Amino acid sequence: MALGPLIGEDEGDDTLLATINTTPLVDVMLVLLIIFLITIPVVTHTRHVQLPQDASQPVEPQPGAIHLTVDDQGLIFWDQTPVNLPDLAKHLKERLTGQATPPAVHIRGDSRVPFATLRKVLDICQSLGIHQVGFITEPPPRN
Protein backbone atom coordinates (compact mmCIF):
# COMPACT_ATOMS: atom_id res chain seq x y z
CA MET A 1 0.00 0.00 0.00
CA ALA A 2 1.55 3.24 -1.11
CA LEU A 3 0.90 6.57 0.50
CA GLY A 4 0.37 9.52 -1.72
CA PRO A 5 0.39 13.21 -0.95
CA LEU A 6 -2.38 14.54 1.26
CA ILE A 7 -5.25 16.37 -0.36
CA GLY A 8 -4.39 19.98 -1.04
CA GLU A 9 -0.66 19.44 -0.52
CA ASP A 10 1.71 20.41 -3.27
CA GLU A 11 3.93 17.59 -4.41
CA GLY A 12 6.93 19.86 -4.97
CA ASP A 13 6.77 21.77 -1.64
CA ASP A 14 9.74 20.54 0.45
CA THR A 15 9.92 23.40 3.01
CA LEU A 16 10.60 22.49 6.62
CA LEU A 17 8.40 23.58 9.43
CA ALA A 18 10.82 25.44 11.73
CA THR A 19 8.68 26.06 14.79
CA ILE A 20 8.86 24.42 18.20
CA ASN A 21 5.79 23.35 20.06
CA THR A 22 6.25 24.95 23.51
CA THR A 23 3.04 23.66 25.04
CA PRO A 24 4.69 20.60 26.68
CA LEU A 25 7.45 22.82 28.08
CA VAL A 26 4.91 25.21 29.60
CA ASP A 27 2.96 22.27 31.05
CA VAL A 28 6.08 20.87 32.72
CA MET A 29 7.04 24.28 34.12
CA LEU A 30 3.56 24.82 35.57
CA VAL A 31 3.62 21.40 37.22
CA LEU A 32 7.04 22.17 38.76
CA LEU A 33 5.79 25.54 39.97
CA ILE A 34 2.81 23.92 41.66
CA ILE A 35 5.05 21.30 43.30
CA PHE A 36 7.38 23.99 44.67
CA LEU A 37 4.48 26.09 45.93
CA ILE A 38 3.11 23.11 47.82
CA THR A 39 6.38 21.82 49.31
CA ILE A 40 8.13 25.06 50.34
CA PRO A 41 5.74 25.92 53.22
CA VAL A 42 6.13 22.38 54.56
CA VAL A 43 9.92 22.59 54.51
CA THR A 44 10.16 26.04 56.08
CA HIS A 45 7.51 25.47 58.78
CA THR A 46 8.98 25.94 62.24
CA ARG A 47 7.47 26.36 65.66
CA HIS A 48 7.08 30.03 66.50
CA VAL A 49 8.91 31.12 69.63
CA GLN A 50 9.79 34.56 70.89
CA LEU A 51 13.57 34.41 71.11
CA PRO A 52 15.44 36.48 73.66
CA GLN A 53 17.42 39.41 72.32
CA ASP A 54 21.17 39.53 72.68
CA ALA A 55 23.98 41.47 71.04
CA SER A 56 26.17 38.40 70.46
CA GLN A 57 28.05 37.77 67.24
CA PRO A 58 26.37 35.39 64.80
CA VAL A 59 27.95 31.95 64.53
CA GLU A 60 27.82 29.76 61.44
CA PRO A 61 25.59 26.71 61.99
CA GLN A 62 27.50 23.47 62.34
CA PRO A 63 26.60 20.54 60.13
CA GLY A 64 25.07 17.70 62.08
CA ALA A 65 24.02 19.91 64.99
CA ILE A 66 20.93 18.96 66.98
CA HIS A 67 18.19 21.60 66.95
CA LEU A 68 15.89 21.74 69.97
CA THR A 69 13.02 24.17 70.52
CA VAL A 70 11.41 24.98 73.87
CA ASP A 71 8.18 26.95 73.43
CA ASP A 72 6.48 29.31 75.86
CA GLN A 73 4.50 26.42 77.42
CA GLY A 74 7.67 24.47 78.20
CA LEU A 75 7.14 21.86 75.47
CA ILE A 76 10.34 20.50 73.95
CA PHE A 77 10.64 19.80 70.21
CA TRP A 78 13.39 17.86 68.43
CA ASP A 79 13.29 19.59 65.04
CA GLN A 80 9.47 19.54 64.71
CA THR A 81 8.70 16.44 66.77
CA PRO A 82 7.50 16.98 70.36
CA VAL A 83 9.49 15.02 72.94
CA ASN A 84 9.41 14.76 76.72
CA LEU A 85 12.56 14.74 78.87
CA PRO A 86 13.02 10.93 79.08
CA ASP A 87 12.54 10.61 75.31
CA LEU A 88 14.96 13.49 74.75
CA ALA A 89 17.63 11.66 76.73
CA LYS A 90 16.94 8.47 74.76
CA HIS A 91 17.14 10.28 71.38
CA LEU A 92 20.38 12.01 72.38
CA LYS A 93 21.93 8.68 73.46
CA GLU A 94 20.97 7.14 70.12
CA ARG A 95 22.49 10.09 68.26
CA LEU A 96 25.75 9.80 70.24
CA THR A 97 26.33 6.11 69.50
CA GLY A 98 29.12 5.55 67.03
CA GLN A 99 30.33 9.17 66.97
CA ALA A 100 33.81 10.13 68.06
CA THR A 101 32.81 13.64 69.11
CA PRO A 102 29.39 14.59 70.38
CA PRO A 103 27.41 16.92 68.12
CA ALA A 104 26.57 20.48 69.08
CA VAL A 105 23.12 21.23 70.44
CA HIS A 106 21.35 24.46 69.41
CA ILE A 107 18.43 25.46 71.63
CA ARG A 108 15.76 27.90 70.50
CA GLY A 109 14.25 28.77 73.86
CA ASP A 110 11.29 31.12 74.10
CA SER A 111 12.07 34.13 76.27
CA ARG A 112 8.89 33.51 78.29
CA VAL A 113 9.77 29.96 79.33
CA PRO A 114 11.08 29.51 82.89
CA PHE A 115 14.78 28.80 83.08
CA ALA A 116 14.05 25.62 85.07
CA THR A 117 12.81 23.94 81.87
CA LEU A 118 15.92 24.98 79.95
CA ARG A 119 18.10 23.85 82.86
CA LYS A 120 16.59 20.34 82.61
CA VAL A 121 17.56 20.18 78.93
CA LEU A 122 21.05 21.43 79.78
CA ASP A 123 21.36 18.81 82.55
CA ILE A 124 20.48 16.02 80.13
CA CYS A 125 23.07 17.27 77.62
CA GLN A 126 25.73 17.58 80.33
CA SER A 127 25.01 14.10 81.73
CA LEU A 128 25.54 12.63 78.25
CA GLY A 129 28.84 14.47 77.72
CA ILE A 130 27.55 17.07 75.27
CA HIS A 131 29.38 20.28 76.09
CA GLN A 132 28.76 22.29 72.93
CA VAL A 133 25.36 23.74 73.77
CA GLY A 134 24.30 27.10 72.41
CA PHE A 135 21.22 29.27 72.60
CA ILE A 136 19.80 30.88 69.48
CA THR A 137 18.84 34.50 70.06
CA GLU A 138 17.68 37.45 68.01
CA PRO A 139 19.67 40.65 67.62
CA PRO A 140 18.26 43.65 69.50
CA PRO A 141 16.19 46.09 67.43
CA ARG A 142 18.19 48.88 65.81
CA ASN A 143 17.13 52.41 66.59
C-alpha positions in Angstrom: 0.0 0.0 0.0 1.6 3.2 -1.1 0.9 6.6 0.5 0.4 9.5 -1.7 0.4 13.2 -1.0 -2.4 14.5 1.3 -5.2 16.4 -0.4 -4.4 20.0 -1.0 -0.7 19.4 -0.5 1.7 20.4 -3.3 3.9 17.6 -4.4 6.9 19.9 -5.0 6.8 21.8 -1.6 9.7 20.5 0.5 9.9 23.4 3.0 10.6 22.5 6.6 8.4 23.6 9.4 10.8 25.4 11.7 8.7 26.1 14.8 8.9 24.4 18.2 5.8 23.3 20.1 6.3 25.0 23.5 3.0 23.7 25.0 4.7 20.6 26.7 7.5 22.8 28.1 4.9 25.2 29.6 3.0 22.3 31.0 6.1 20.9 32.7 7.0 24.3 34.1 3.6 24.8 35.6 3.6 21.4 37.2 7.0 22.2 38.8 5.8 25.5 40.0 2.8 23.9 41.7 5.1 21.3 43.3 7.4 24.0 44.7 4.5 26.1 45.9 3.1 23.1 47.8 6.4 21.8 49.3 8.1 25.1 50.3 5.7 25.9 53.2 6.1 22.4 54.6 9.9 22.6 54.5 10.2 26.0 56.1 7.5 25.5 58.8 9.0 25.9 62.2 7.5 26.4 65.7 7.1 30.0 66.5 8.9 31.1 69.6 9.8 34.6 70.9 13.6 34.4 71.1 15.4 36.5 73.7 17.4 39.4 72.3 21.2 39.5 72.7 24.0 41.5 71.0 26.2 38.4 70.5 28.1 37.8 67.2 26.4 35.4 64.8 28.0 32.0 64.5 27.8 29.8 61.4 25.6 26.7 62.0 27.5 23.5 62.3 26.6 20.5 60.1 25.1 17.7 62.1 24.0 19.9 65.0 20.9 19.0 67.0 18.2 21.6 66.9 15.9 21.7 70.0 13.0 24.2 70.5 11.4 25.0 73.9 8.2 26.9 73.4 6.5 29.3 75.9 4.5 26.4 77.4 7.7 24.5 78.2 7.1 21.9 75.5 10.3 20.5 73.9 10.6 19.8 70.2 13.4 17.9 68.4 13.3 19.6 65.0 9.5 19.5 64.7 8.7 16.4 66.8 7.5 17.0 70.4 9.5 15.0 72.9 9.4 14.8 76.7 12.6 14.7 78.9 13.0 10.9 79.1 12.5 10.6 75.3 15.0 13.5 74.8 17.6 11.7 76.7 16.9 8.5 74.8 17.1 10.3 71.4 20.4 12.0 72.4 21.9 8.7 73.5 21.0 7.1 70.1 22.5 10.1 68.3 25.7 9.8 70.2 26.3 6.1 69.5 29.1 5.6 67.0 30.3 9.2 67.0 33.8 10.1 68.1 32.8 13.6 69.1 29.4 14.6 70.4 27.4 16.9 68.1 26.6 20.5 69.1 23.1 21.2 70.4 21.3 24.5 69.4 18.4 25.5 71.6 15.8 27.9 70.5 14.3 28.8 73.9 11.3 31.1 74.1 12.1 34.1 76.3 8.9 33.5 78.3 9.8 30.0 79.3 11.1 29.5 82.9 14.8 28.8 83.1 14.1 25.6 85.1 12.8 23.9 81.9 15.9 25.0 79.9 18.1 23.8 82.9 16.6 20.3 82.6 17.6 20.2 78.9 21.1 21.4 79.8 21.4 18.8 82.6 20.5 16.0 80.1 23.1 17.3 77.6 25.7 17.6 80.3 25.0 14.1 81.7 25.5 12.6 78.3 28.8 14.5 77.7 27.5 17.1 75.3 29.4 20.3 76.1 28.8 22.3 72.9 25.4 23.7 73.8 24.3 27.1 72.4 21.2 29.3 72.6 19.8 30.9 69.5 18.8 34.5 70.1 17.7 37.5 68.0 19.7 40.7 67.6 18.3 43.7 69.5 16.2 46.1 67.4 18.2 48.9 65.8 17.1 52.4 66.6 
